[in-house]
Amino acid sequence: MRLCHIDKKENMNMPELKYEIVKNCGVLSESAKGWTKEVNLVSWNDRAPKYDIREWAPDHQKMGKGVTLSPDEVILLRDLLNEIDL
């Protein structure tokens, strides 16, 4: 588990972002600079954890844009992906 805070000082109108990586589900890829695209279970601002797909810096202090999914949405995504002929 990783518990982190990001202080949004560059924009005083944005509140502090707090997140905790509750479970690392897996790494999808890694860039040449060491950033990893991961699937994690993340609690954002002390809320119930949700599944999250995004890129993370090696120390998990910086992140890219991503998508957060509820457990029901993950089930629907799994079912949709299973229907795709790859």
PyMOL Python script that loads the backbone (N, CA, C, O; Angstrom):
from pymol import cmd

cmd.read_pdbstr("""\
ATOM      1  N   MET A   1       0.836  -1.181   0.000  1.00  0.00           N
ATOM      2  CA  MET A   1       0.000   0.000   0.000  1.00  0.00           C
ATOM      3  C   MET A   1       0.878   1.240   0.000  1.00  0.00           C
ATOM      4  O   MET A   1       1.899   1.299   0.685  1.00  0.00           O
ATOM      5  N   ARG A   2       0.469   2.214  -0.768  1.00  0.00           N
ATOM      6  CA  ARG A   2       1.171   3.491  -0.789  1.00  0.00           C
ATOM      7  C   ARG A   2       0.154   4.580  -0.519  1.00  0.00           C
ATOM      8  O   ARG A   2      -0.888   4.637  -1.172  1.00  0.00           O
ATOM      9  N   LEU A   3       0.448   5.441   0.435  1.00  0.00           N
ATOM     10  CA  LEU A   3      -0.410   6.561   0.769  1.00  0.00           C
ATOM     11  C   LEU A   3       0.344   7.823   0.408  1.00  0.00           C
ATOM     12  O   LEU A   3       1.455   8.046   0.890  1.00  0.00           O
ATOM     13  N   CYS A   4      -0.251   8.652  -0.436  1.00  0.00           N
ATOM     14  CA  CYS A   4       0.455   9.831  -0.931  1.00  0.00           C
ATOM     15  C   CYS A   4      -0.471  11.037  -0.963  1.00  0.00           C
ATOM     16  O   CYS A   4      -1.694  10.907  -1.020  1.00  0.00           O
ATOM     17  N   HIS A   5       0.139  12.199  -0.926  1.00  0.00           N
ATOM     18  CA  HIS A   5      -0.556  13.472  -1.072  1.00  0.00           C
ATOM     19  C   HIS A   5       0.110  14.236  -2.201  1.00  0.00           C
ATOM     20  O   HIS A   5       1.334  14.216  -2.338  1.00  0.00           O
ATOM     21  N   ILE A   6      -0.693  14.906  -3.005  1.00  0.00           N
ATOM     22  CA  ILE A   6      -0.159  15.808  -4.017  1.00  0.00           C
ATOM     23  C   ILE A   6      -0.723  17.180  -3.717  1.00  0.00           C
ATOM     24  O   ILE A   6      -1.938  17.374  -3.726  1.00  0.00           O
ATOM     25  N   ASP A   7       0.153  18.126  -3.453  1.00  0.00           N
ATOM     26  CA  ASP A   7      -0.254  19.495  -3.148  1.00  0.00           C
ATOM     27  C   ASP A   7      -0.371  20.265  -4.449  1.00  0.00           C
ATOM     28  O   ASP A   7       0.612  20.394  -5.180  1.00  0.00           O
ATOM     29  N   LYS A   8      -1.537  20.770  -4.747  1.00  0.00           N
ATOM     30  CA  LYS A   8      -1.795  21.470  -6.000  1.00  0.00           C
ATOM     31  C   LYS A   8      -1.522  22.969  -5.845  1.00  0.00           C
ATOM     32  O   LYS A   8      -2.405  23.791  -6.092  1.00  0.00           O
ATOM     33  N   LYS A   9      -0.309  23.320  -5.440  1.00  0.00           N
ATOM     34  CA  LYS A   9       0.028  24.725  -5.206  1.00  0.00           C
ATOM     35  C   LYS A   9       0.050  25.550  -6.482  1.00  0.00           C
ATOM     36  O   LYS A   9      -0.176  26.760  -6.438  1.00  0.00           O
ATOM     37  N   GLU A  10       0.320  24.915  -7.620  1.00  0.00           N
ATOM     38  CA  GLU A  10       0.393  25.683  -8.861  1.00  0.00           C
ATOM     39  C   GLU A  10      -0.953  26.285  -9.230  1.00  0.00           C
ATOM     40  O   GLU A  10      -0.997  27.253  -9.990  1.00  0.00           O
ATOM     41  N   ASN A  11      -2.048  25.747  -8.719  1.00  0.00           N
ATOM     42  CA  ASN A  11      -3.377  26.302  -8.937  1.00  0.00           C
ATOM     43  C   ASN A  11      -4.072  26.332  -7.580  1.00  0.00           C
ATOM     44  O   ASN A  11      -4.563  25.308  -7.105  1.00  0.00           O
ATOM     45  N   MET A  12      -4.111  27.490  -6.967  1.00  0.00           N
ATOM     46  CA  MET A  12      -4.621  27.613  -5.607  1.00  0.00           C
ATOM     47  C   MET A  12      -6.086  27.213  -5.469  1.00  0.00           C
ATOM     48  O   MET A  12      -6.553  26.992  -4.352  1.00  0.00           O
ATOM     49  N   ASN A  13      -6.826  27.112  -6.578  1.00  0.00           N
ATOM     50  CA  ASN A  13      -8.233  26.726  -6.504  1.00  0.00           C
ATOM     51  C   ASN A  13      -8.421  25.221  -6.409  1.00  0.00           C
ATOM     52  O   ASN A  13      -9.532  24.756  -6.157  1.00  0.00           O
ATOM     53  N   MET A  14      -7.359  24.454  -6.607  1.00  0.00           N
ATOM     54  CA  MET A  14      -7.475  23.001  -6.581  1.00  0.00           C
ATOM     55  C   MET A  14      -7.087  22.466  -5.205  1.00  0.00           C
ATOM     56  O   MET A  14      -6.043  22.829  -4.663  1.00  0.00           O
ATOM     57  N   PRO A  15      -7.927  21.605  -4.647  1.00  0.00           N
ATOM     58  CA  PRO A  15      -7.601  21.041  -3.333  1.00  0.00           C
ATOM     59  C   PRO A  15      -6.482  20.005  -3.434  1.00  0.00           C
ATOM     60  O   PRO A  15      -6.142  19.532  -4.519  1.00  0.00           O
ATOM     61  N   GLU A  16      -5.923  19.668  -2.275  1.00  0.00           N
ATOM     62  CA  GLU A  16      -4.906  18.637  -2.207  1.00  0.00           C
ATOM     63  C   GLU A  16      -5.515  17.305  -2.653  1.00  0.00           C
ATOM     64  O   GLU A  16      -6.652  16.985  -2.305  1.00  0.00           O
ATOM     65  N   LEU A  17      -4.752  16.540  -3.419  1.00  0.00           N
ATOM     66  CA  LEU A  17      -5.187  15.230  -3.881  1.00  0.00           C
ATOM     67  C   LEU A  17      -4.526  14.173  -3.010  1.00  0.00           C
ATOM     68  O   LEU A  17      -3.301  14.129  -2.896  1.00  0.00           O
ATOM     69  N   LYS A  18      -5.333  13.328  -2.400  1.00  0.00           N
ATOM     70  CA  LYS A  18      -4.821  12.265  -1.553  1.00  0.00           C
ATOM     71  C   LYS A  18      -5.203  10.938  -2.198  1.00  0.00           C
ATOM     72  O   LYS A  18      -6.346  10.740  -2.609  1.00  0.00           O
ATOM     73  N   TYR A  19      -4.230  10.034  -2.279  1.00  0.00           N
ATOM     74  CA  TYR A  19      -4.536   8.724  -2.836  1.00  0.00           C
ATOM     75  C   TYR A  19      -3.739   7.649  -2.134  1.00  0.00           C
ATOM     76  O   TYR A  19      -2.649   7.885  -1.612  1.00  0.00           O
ATOM     77  N   GLU A  20      -4.316   6.458  -2.136  1.00  0.00           N
ATOM     78  CA  GLU A  20      -3.655   5.294  -1.564  1.00  0.00           C
ATOM     79  C   GLU A  20      -3.806   4.139  -2.544  1.00  0.00           C
ATOM     80  O   GLU A  20      -4.923   3.759  -2.896  1.00  0.00           O
ATOM     81  N   ILE A  21      -2.684   3.584  -2.983  1.00  0.00           N
ATOM     82  CA  ILE A  21      -2.725   2.397  -3.824  1.00  0.00           C
ATOM     83  C   ILE A  21      -2.940   1.214  -2.881  1.00  0.00           C
ATOM     84  O   ILE A  21      -2.023   0.779  -2.184  1.00  0.00           O
ATOM     85  N   VAL A  22      -4.164   0.711  -2.877  1.00  0.00           N
ATOM     86  CA  VAL A  22      -4.546  -0.363  -1.971  1.00  0.00           C
ATOM     87  C   VAL A  22      -4.004  -1.698  -2.468  1.00  0.00           C
ATOM     88  O   VAL A  22      -3.567  -2.533  -1.677  1.00  0.00           O
ATOM     89  N   LYS A  23      -4.036  -1.893  -3.786  1.00  0.00           N
ATOM     90  CA  LYS A  23      -3.561  -3.150  -4.365  1.00  0.00           C
ATOM     91  C   LYS A  23      -3.048  -2.895  -5.768  1.00  0.00           C
ATOM     92  O   LYS A  23      -3.714  -2.238  -6.568  1.00  0.00           O
ATOM     93  N   ASN A  24      -1.861  -3.415  -6.070  1.00  0.00           N
ATOM     94  CA  ASN A  24      -1.342  -3.370  -7.433  1.00  0.00           C
ATOM     95  C   ASN A  24      -1.805  -4.640  -8.126  1.00  0.00           C
ATOM     96  O   ASN A  24      -1.415  -5.743  -7.742  1.00  0.00           O
ATOM     97  N   CYS A  25      -2.643  -4.483  -9.153  1.00  0.00           N
ATOM     98  CA  CYS A  25      -3.187  -5.642  -9.868  1.00  0.00           C
ATOM     99  C   CYS A  25      -2.266  -6.107 -10.984  1.00  0.00           C
ATOM    100  O   CYS A  25      -2.303  -7.273 -11.375  1.00  0.00           O
ATOM    101  N   GLY A  26      -1.434  -5.194 -11.505  1.00  0.00           N
ATOM    102  CA  GLY A  26      -0.506  -5.594 -12.548  1.00  0.00           C
ATOM    103  C   GLY A  26       0.004  -4.424 -13.359  1.00  0.00           C
ATOM    104  O   GLY A  26      -0.567  -3.334 -13.347  1.00  0.00           O
ATOM    105  N   VAL A  27       1.102  -4.677 -14.071  1.00  0.00           N
ATOM    106  CA  VAL A  27       1.724  -3.684 -14.947  1.00  0.00           C
ATOM    107  C   VAL A  27       1.439  -4.092 -16.381  1.00  0.00           C
ATOM    108  O   VAL A  27       1.672  -5.238 -16.766  1.00  0.00           O
ATOM    109  N   LEU A  28       0.930  -3.142 -17.181  1.00  0.00           N
ATOM    110  CA  LEU A  28       0.617  -3.413 -18.580  1.00  0.00           C
ATOM    111  C   LEU A  28       1.808  -3.145 -19.492  1.00  0.00           C
ATOM    112  O   LEU A  28       2.009  -3.851 -20.480  1.00  0.00           O
ATOM    113  N   SER A  29       2.604  -2.116 -19.158  1.00  0.00           N
ATOM    114  CA  SER A  29       3.766  -1.780 -19.984  1.00  0.00           C
ATOM    115  C   SER A  29       4.678  -0.854 -19.203  1.00  0.00           C
ATOM    116  O   SER A  29       4.301  -0.319 -18.161  1.00  0.00           O
ATOM    117  N   GLU A  30       5.906  -0.670 -19.733  1.00  0.00           N
ATOM    118  CA  GLU A  30       6.872   0.247 -19.130  1.00  0.00           C
ATOM    119  C   GLU A  30       7.535   1.048 -20.232  1.00  0.00           C
ATOM    120  O   GLU A  30       7.938   0.501 -21.259  1.00  0.00           O
ATOM    121  N   SER A  31       7.647   2.369 -20.007  1.00  0.00           N
ATOM    122  CA  SER A  31       8.280   3.244 -20.988  1.00  0.00           C
ATOM    123  C   SER A  31       9.792   3.234 -20.814  1.00  0.00           C
ATOM    124  O   SER A  31      10.309   2.705 -19.830  1.00  0.00           O
ATOM    125  N   ALA A  32      10.492   3.818 -21.769  1.00  0.00           N
ATOM    126  CA  ALA A  32      11.953   3.903 -21.696  1.00  0.00           C
ATOM    127  C   ALA A  32      12.411   4.725 -20.496  1.00  0.00           C
ATOM    128  O   ALA A  32      13.523   4.533 -20.005  1.00  0.00           O
ATOM    129  N   LYS A  33      11.567   5.636 -20.020  1.00  0.00           N
ATOM    130  CA  LYS A  33      11.919   6.469 -18.867  1.00  0.00           C
ATOM    131  C   LYS A  33      11.513   5.841 -17.534  1.00  0.00           C
ATOM    132  O   LYS A  33      11.660   6.467 -16.484  1.00  0.00           O
ATOM    133  N   GLY A  34      11.009   4.621 -17.570  1.00  0.00           N
ATOM    134  CA  GLY A  34      10.684   3.918 -16.341  1.00  0.00           C
ATOM    135  C   GLY A  34       9.253   4.075 -15.844  1.00  0.00           C
ATOM    136  O   GLY A  34       8.875   3.456 -14.849  1.00  0.00           O
ATOM    137  N   TRP A  35       8.446   4.898 -16.528  1.00  0.00           N
ATOM    138  CA  TRP A  35       7.047   5.026 -16.140  1.00  0.00           C
ATOM    139  C   TRP A  35       6.323   3.730 -16.496  1.00  0.00           C
ATOM    140  O   TRP A  35       6.602   3.128 -17.533  1.00  0.00           O
ATOM    141  N   THR A  36       5.401   3.302 -15.647  1.00  0.00           N
ATOM    142  CA  THR A  36       4.664   2.075 -15.894  1.00  0.00           C
ATOM    143  C   THR A  36       3.170   2.354 -16.012  1.00  0.00           C
ATOM    144  O   THR A  36       2.609   3.137 -15.245  1.00  0.00           O
ATOM    145  N   LYS A  37       2.536   1.701 -16.984  1.00  0.00           N
ATOM    146  CA  LYS A  37       1.080   1.746 -17.104  1.00  0.00           C
ATOM    147  C   LYS A  37       0.563   0.591 -16.259  1.00  0.00           C
ATOM    148  O   LYS A  37       0.862  -0.573 -16.528  1.00  0.00           O
ATOM    149  N   GLU A  38      -0.217   0.927 -15.233  1.00  0.00           N
ATOM    150  CA  GLU A  38      -0.612  -0.057 -14.233  1.00  0.00           C
ATOM    151  C   GLU A  38      -2.129  -0.129 -14.062  1.00  0.00           C
ATOM    152  O   GLU A  38      -2.861   0.824 -14.328  1.00  0.00           O
ATOM    153  N   VAL A  39      -2.556  -1.286 -13.613  1.00  0.00           N
ATOM    154  CA  VAL A  39      -3.925  -1.470 -13.133  1.00  0.00           C
ATOM    155  C   VAL A  39      -3.809  -1.622 -11.625  1.00  0.00           C
ATOM    156  O   VAL A  39      -3.150  -2.539 -11.134  1.00  0.00           O
ATOM    157  N   ASN A  40      -4.451  -0.718 -10.893  1.00  0.00           N
ATOM    158  CA  ASN A  40      -4.387  -0.711  -9.430  1.00  0.00           C
ATOM    159  C   ASN A  40      -5.777  -0.526  -8.844  1.00  0.00           C
ATOM    160  O   ASN A  40      -6.700  -0.068  -9.518  1.00  0.00           O
ATOM    161  N   LEU A  41      -5.905  -0.886  -7.593  1.00  0.00           N
ATOM    162  CA  LEU A  41      -7.085  -0.558  -6.806  1.00  0.00           C
ATOM    163  C   LEU A  41      -6.673   0.638  -5.952  1.00  0.00           C
ATOM    164  O   LEU A  41      -5.795   0.521  -5.097  1.00  0.00           O
ATOM    165  N   VAL A  42      -7.309   1.795  -6.184  1.00  0.00           N
ATOM    166  CA  VAL A  42      -6.869   3.057  -5.576  1.00  0.00           C
ATOM    167  C   VAL A  42      -8.016   3.709  -4.817  1.00  0.00           C
ATOM    168  O   VAL A  42      -9.147   3.770  -5.299  1.00  0.00           O
ATOM    169  N   SER A  43      -7.702   4.192  -3.628  1.00  0.00           N
ATOM    170  CA  SER A  43      -8.637   5.009  -2.857  1.00  0.00           C
ATOM    171  C   SER A  43      -8.251   6.466  -3.085  1.00  0.00           C
ATOM    172  O   SER A  43      -7.139   6.876  -2.753  1.00  0.00           O
ATOM    173  N   TRP A  44      -9.160   7.240  -3.649  1.00  0.00           N
ATOM    174  CA  TRP A  44      -8.921   8.661  -3.901  1.00  0.00           C
ATOM    175  C   TRP A  44      -9.615   9.481  -2.821  1.00  0.00           C
ATOM    176  O   TRP A  44     -10.816   9.330  -2.597  1.00  0.00           O
ATOM    177  N   ASN A  45      -8.866  10.343  -2.158  1.00  0.00           N
ATOM    178  CA  ASN A  45      -9.412  11.242  -1.130  1.00  0.00           C
ATOM    179  C   ASN A  45     -10.253  10.500  -0.091  1.00  0.00           C
ATOM    180  O   ASN A  45     -11.356  10.924   0.253  1.00  0.00           O
ATOM    181  N   ASP A  46      -9.713   9.387   0.400  1.00  0.00           N
ATOM    182  CA  ASP A  46     -10.339   8.574   1.455  1.00  0.00           C
ATOM    183  C   ASP A  46     -11.680   7.968   1.065  1.00  0.00           C
ATOM    184  O   ASP A  46     -12.457   7.582   1.939  1.00  0.00           O
ATOM    185  N   ARG A  47     -11.965   7.877  -0.226  1.00  0.00           N
ATOM    186  CA  ARG A  47     -13.203   7.237  -0.679  1.00  0.00           C
ATOM    187  C   ARG A  47     -12.963   5.743  -0.862  1.00  0.00           C
ATOM    188  O   ARG A  47     -11.835   5.261  -0.760  1.00  0.00           O
ATOM    189  N   ALA A  48     -14.050   5.020  -1.137  1.00  0.00           N
ATOM    190  CA  ALA A  48     -13.946   3.583  -1.389  1.00  0.00           C
ATOM    191  C   ALA A  48     -13.024   3.353  -2.589  1.00  0.00           C
ATOM    192  O   ALA A  48     -13.089   4.097  -3.568  1.00  0.00           O
ATOM    193  N   PRO A  49     -12.175   2.340  -2.522  1.00  0.00           N
ATOM    194  CA  PRO A  49     -11.244   2.084  -3.627  1.00  0.00           C
ATOM    195  C   PRO A  49     -11.967   1.729  -4.921  1.00  0.00           C
ATOM    196  O   PRO A  49     -13.016   1.084  -4.917  1.00  0.00           O
ATOM    197  N   LYS A  50     -11.371   2.174  -6.031  1.00  0.00           N
ATOM    198  CA  LYS A  50     -11.864   1.852  -7.363  1.00  0.00           C
ATOM    199  C   LYS A  50     -10.690   1.365  -8.195  1.00  0.00           C
ATOM    200  O   LYS A  50      -9.531   1.635  -7.880  1.00  0.00           O
ATOM    201  N   TYR A  51     -11.009   0.645  -9.259  1.00  0.00           N
ATOM    202  CA  TYR A  51      -9.968   0.188 -10.177  1.00  0.00           C
ATOM    203  C   TYR A  51      -9.511   1.355 -11.021  1.00  0.00           C
ATOM    204  O   TYR A  51     -10.312   2.201 -11.421  1.00  0.00           O
ATOM    205  N   ASP A  52      -8.232   1.395 -11.288  1.00  0.00           N
ATOM    206  CA  ASP A  52      -7.632   2.561 -11.918  1.00  0.00           C
ATOM    207  C   ASP A  52      -6.574   2.099 -12.923  1.00  0.00           C
ATOM    208  O   ASP A  52      -5.757   1.230 -12.618  1.00  0.00           O
ATOM    209  N   ILE A  53      -6.595   2.685 -14.115  1.00  0.00           N
ATOM    210  CA  ILE A  53      -5.592   2.407 -15.146  1.00  0.00           C
ATOM    211  C   ILE A  53      -4.951   3.734 -15.509  1.00  0.00           C
ATOM    212  O   ILE A  53      -5.627   4.648 -15.981  1.00  0.00           O
ATOM    213  N   ARG A  54      -3.628   3.843 -15.286  1.00  0.00           N
ATOM    214  CA  ARG A  54      -2.901   5.066 -15.624  1.00  0.00           C
ATOM    215  C   ARG A  54      -1.406   4.801 -15.583  1.00  0.00           C
ATOM    216  O   ARG A  54      -0.959   3.752 -15.119  1.00  0.00           O
ATOM    217  N   GLU A  55      -0.631   5.779 -16.080  1.00  0.00           N
ATOM    218  CA  GLU A  55       0.822   5.704 -16.014  1.00  0.00           C
ATOM    219  C   GLU A  55       1.308   6.336 -14.725  1.00  0.00           C
ATOM    220  O   GLU A  55       0.777   7.346 -14.264  1.00  0.00           O
ATOM    221  N   TRP A  56       2.339   5.711 -14.149  1.00  0.00           N
ATOM    222  CA  TRP A  56       2.933   6.174 -12.898  1.00  0.00           C
ATOM    223  C   TRP A  56       4.433   6.331 -13.058  1.00  0.00           C
ATOM    224  O   TRP A  56       5.082   5.544 -13.747  1.00  0.00           O
ATOM    225  N   ALA A  57       4.980   7.361 -12.411  1.00  0.00           N
ATOM    226  CA  ALA A  57       6.431   7.511 -12.326  1.00  0.00           C
ATOM    227  C   ALA A  57       6.967   6.375 -11.457  1.00  0.00           C
ATOM    228  O   ALA A  57       6.215   5.780 -10.686  1.00  0.00           O
ATOM    229  N   PRO A  58       8.263   6.069 -11.577  1.00  0.00           N
ATOM    230  CA  PRO A  58       8.827   4.961 -10.795  1.00  0.00           C
ATOM    231  C   PRO A  58       8.574   5.054  -9.287  1.00  0.00           C
ATOM    232  O   PRO A  58       8.404   4.025  -8.633  1.00  0.00           O
ATOM    233  N   ASP A  59       8.547   6.264  -8.725  1.00  0.00           N
ATOM    234  CA  ASP A  59       8.331   6.420  -7.283  1.00  0.00           C
ATOM    235  C   ASP A  59       6.852   6.597  -6.905  1.00  0.00           C
ATOM    236  O   ASP A  59       6.532   6.769  -5.729  1.00  0.00           O
ATOM    237  N   HIS A  60       5.963   6.557  -7.885  1.00  0.00           N
ATOM    238  CA  HIS A  60       4.516   6.737  -7.698  1.00  0.00           C
ATOM    239  C   HIS A  60       4.162   8.109  -7.102  1.00  0.00           C
ATOM    240  O   HIS A  60       3.089   8.264  -6.519  1.00  0.00           O
ATOM    241  N   GLN A  61       5.036   9.090  -7.240  1.00  0.00           N
ATOM    242  CA  GLN A  61       4.738  10.443  -6.769  1.00  0.00           C
ATOM    243  C   GLN A  61       4.121  11.297  -7.876  1.00  0.00           C
ATOM    244  O   GLN A  61       3.502  12.324  -7.595  1.00  0.00           O
ATOM    245  N   LYS A  62       4.288  10.875  -9.140  1.00  0.00           N
ATOM    246  CA  LYS A  62       3.684  11.565 -10.279  1.00  0.00           C
ATOM    247  C   LYS A  62       2.892  10.549 -11.074  1.00  0.00           C
ATOM    248  O   LYS A  62       3.219   9.363 -11.112  1.00  0.00           O
ATOM    249  N   MET A  63       1.834  11.046 -11.712  1.00  0.00           N
ATOM    250  CA  MET A  63       0.972  10.169 -12.490  1.00  0.00           C
ATOM    251  C   MET A  63       0.485  10.859 -13.740  1.00  0.00           C
ATOM    252  O   MET A  63       0.441  12.088 -13.806  1.00  0.00           O
ATOM    253  N   GLY A  64       0.124  10.080 -14.720  1.00  0.00           N
ATOM    254  CA  GLY A  64      -0.499  10.597 -15.929  1.00  0.00           C
ATOM    255  C   GLY A  64      -2.013  10.541 -15.794  1.00  0.00           C
ATOM    256  O   GLY A  64      -2.550  10.099 -14.778  1.00  0.00           O
ATOM    257  N   LYS A  65      -2.683  10.997 -16.834  1.00  0.00           N
ATOM    258  CA  LYS A  65      -4.138  10.897 -16.846  1.00  0.00           C
ATOM    259  C   LYS A  65      -4.528   9.441 -16.972  1.00  0.00           C
ATOM    260  O   LYS A  65      -3.819   8.640 -17.581  1.00  0.00           O
ATOM    261  N   GLY A  66      -5.651   9.115 -16.393  1.00  0.00           N
ATOM    262  CA  GLY A  66      -6.082   7.729 -16.427  1.00  0.00           C
ATOM    263  C   GLY A  66      -7.582   7.612 -16.380  1.00  0.00           C
ATOM    264  O   GLY A  66      -8.314   8.587 -16.548  1.00  0.00           O
ATOM    265  N   VAL A  67      -8.016   6.403 -16.150  1.00  0.00           N
ATOM    266  CA  VAL A  67      -9.444   6.120 -16.043  1.00  0.00           C
ATOM    267  C   VAL A  67      -9.666   5.329 -14.753  1.00  0.00           C
ATOM    268  O   VAL A  67      -8.893   4.433 -14.414  1.00  0.00           O
ATOM    269  N   THR A  68     -10.733   5.680 -14.046  1.00  0.00           N
ATOM    270  CA  THR A  68     -11.098   5.015 -12.798  1.00  0.00           C
ATOM    271  C   THR A  68     -12.438   4.330 -13.008  1.00  0.00           C
ATOM    272  O   THR A  68     -13.377   4.929 -13.533  1.00  0.00           O
ATOM    273  N   LEU A  69     -12.521   3.070 -12.596  1.00  0.00           N
ATOM    274  CA  LEU A  69     -13.709   2.264 -12.842  1.00  0.00           C
ATOM    275  C   LEU A  69     -14.226   1.632 -11.555  1.00  0.00           C
ATOM    276  O   LEU A  69     -13.449   1.196 -10.705  1.00  0.00           O
ATOM    277  N   SER A  70     -15.541   1.590 -11.427  1.00  0.00           N
ATOM    278  CA  SER A  70     -16.159   0.880 -10.309  1.00  0.00           C
ATOM    279  C   SER A  70     -16.042  -0.625 -10.576  1.00  0.00           C
ATOM    280  O   SER A  70     -15.784  -1.031 -11.709  1.00  0.00           O
ATOM    281  N   PRO A  71     -16.228  -1.445  -9.555  1.00  0.00           N
ATOM    282  CA  PRO A  71     -16.202  -2.899  -9.785  1.00  0.00           C
ATOM    283  C   PRO A  71     -17.202  -3.347 -10.864  1.00  0.00           C
ATOM    284  O   PRO A  71     -16.885  -4.220 -11.672  1.00  0.00           O
ATOM    285  N   ASP A  72     -18.395  -2.763 -10.881  1.00  0.00           N
ATOM    286  CA  ASP A  72     -19.384  -3.111 -11.913  1.00  0.00           C
ATOM    287  C   ASP A  72     -18.892  -2.742 -13.306  1.00  0.00           C
ATOM    288  O   ASP A  72     -19.115  -3.487 -14.260  1.00  0.00           O
ATOM    289  N   GLU A  73     -18.219  -1.590 -13.432  1.00  0.00           N
ATOM    290  CA  GLU A  73     -17.683  -1.189 -14.727  1.00  0.00           C
ATOM    291  C   GLU A  73     -16.550  -2.102 -15.177  1.00  0.00           C
ATOM    292  O   GLU A  73     -16.404  -2.360 -16.372  1.00  0.00           O
ATOM    293  N   VAL A  74     -15.749  -2.594 -14.238  1.00  0.00           N
ATOM    294  CA  VAL A  74     -14.671  -3.536 -14.577  1.00  0.00           C
ATOM    295  C   VAL A  74     -15.270  -4.838 -15.114  1.00  0.00           C
ATOM    296  O   VAL A  74     -14.750  -5.415 -16.069  1.00  0.00           O
ATOM    297  N   ILE A  75     -16.345  -5.293 -14.509  1.00  0.00           N
ATOM    298  CA  ILE A  75     -17.008  -6.514 -14.983  1.00  0.00           C
ATOM    299  C   ILE A  75     -17.533  -6.307 -16.406  1.00  0.00           C
ATOM    300  O   ILE A  75     -17.366  -7.177 -17.260  1.00  0.00           O
ATOM    301  N   LEU A  76     -18.163  -5.164 -16.661  1.00  0.00           N
ATOM    302  CA  LEU A  76     -18.664  -4.875 -18.006  1.00  0.00           C
ATOM    303  C   LEU A  76     -17.517  -4.763 -19.010  1.00  0.00           C
ATOM    304  O   LEU A  76     -17.624  -5.254 -20.134  1.00  0.00           O
ATOM    305  N   LEU A  77     -16.428  -4.122 -18.609  1.00  0.00           N
ATOM    306  CA  LEU A  77     -15.260  -4.005 -19.484  1.00  0.00           C
ATOM    307  C   LEU A  77     -14.698  -5.387 -19.802  1.00  0.00           C
ATOM    308  O   LEU A  77     -14.394  -5.685 -20.957  1.00  0.00           O
ATOM    309  N   ARG A  78     -14.561  -6.227 -18.784  1.00  0.00           N
ATOM    310  CA  ARG A  78     -14.074  -7.597 -18.996  1.00  0.00           C
ATOM    311  C   ARG A  78     -14.946  -8.328 -20.002  1.00  0.00           C
ATOM    312  O   ARG A  78     -14.436  -8.985 -20.909  1.00  0.00           O
ATOM    313  N   ASP A  79     -16.264  -8.214 -19.845  1.00  0.00           N
ATOM    314  CA  ASP A  79     -17.184  -8.905 -20.746  1.00  0.00           C
ATOM    315  C   ASP A  79     -17.063  -8.364 -22.174  1.00  0.00           C
ATOM    316  O   ASP A  79     -17.090  -9.134 -23.134  1.00  0.00           O
ATOM    317  N   LEU A  80     -16.929  -7.045 -22.314  1.00  0.00           N
ATOM    318  CA  LEU A  80     -16.746  -6.453 -23.640  1.00  0.00           C
ATOM    319  C   LEU A  80     -15.449  -6.907 -24.282  1.00  0.00           C
ATOM    320  O   LEU A  80     -15.428  -7.224 -25.471  1.00  0.00           O
ATOM    321  N   LEU A  81     -14.368  -6.943 -23.517  1.00  0.00           N
ATOM    322  CA  LEU A  81     -13.082  -7.380 -24.053  1.00  0.00           C
ATOM    323  C   LEU A  81     -13.105  -8.851 -24.444  1.00  0.00           C
ATOM    324  O   LEU A  81     -12.473  -9.244 -25.424  1.00  0.00           O
ATOM    325  N   ASN A  82     -13.820  -9.653 -23.693  1.00  0.00           N
ATOM    326  CA  ASN A  82     -13.938 -11.075 -24.037  1.00  0.00           C
ATOM    327  C   ASN A  82     -14.670 -11.302 -25.346  1.00  0.00           C
ATOM    328  O   ASN A  82     -14.485 -12.341 -25.980  1.00  0.00           O
ATOM    329  N   GLU A  83     -15.500 -10.353 -25.767  1.00  0.00           N
ATOM    330  CA  GLU A  83     -16.239 -10.465 -27.024  1.00  0.00           C
ATOM    331  C   GLU A  83     -15.427 -10.024 -28.245  1.00  0.00           C
ATOM    332  O   GLU A  83     -15.819 -10.292 -29.381  1.00  0.00           O
ATOM    333  N   ILE A  84     -14.313  -9.358 -28.017  1.00  0.00           N
ATOM    334  CA  ILE A  84     -13.492  -8.854 -29.124  1.00  0.00           C
ATOM    335  C   ILE A  84     -12.633  -9.982 -29.673  1.00  0.00           C
ATOM    336  O   ILE A  84     -11.989 -10.713 -28.921  1.00  0.00           O
ATOM    337  N   ASP A  85     -12.634 -10.110 -30.987  1.00  0.00           N
ATOM    338  CA  ASP A  85     -11.802 -11.107 -31.639  1.00  0.00           C
ATOM    339  C   ASP A  85     -10.431 -10.495 -31.901  1.00  0.00           C
ATOM    340  O   ASP A  85     -10.271  -9.697 -32.824  1.00  0.00           O
ATOM    341  N   LEU A  86      -9.451 -10.865 -31.099  1.00  0.00           N
ATOM    342  CA  LEU A  86      -8.115 -10.295 -31.226  1.00  0.00           C
ATOM    343  C   LEU A  86      -7.209 -11.144 -32.093  1.00  0.00           C
ATOM    344  O   LEU A  86      -6.046 -10.795 -32.297  1.00  0.00           O
TER     345      LEU A  86
END
""", "prot")
cmd.dss("prot")
cmd.show_as("cartoon", "prot")
cmd.util.cbc("prot")
cmd.orient("prot")
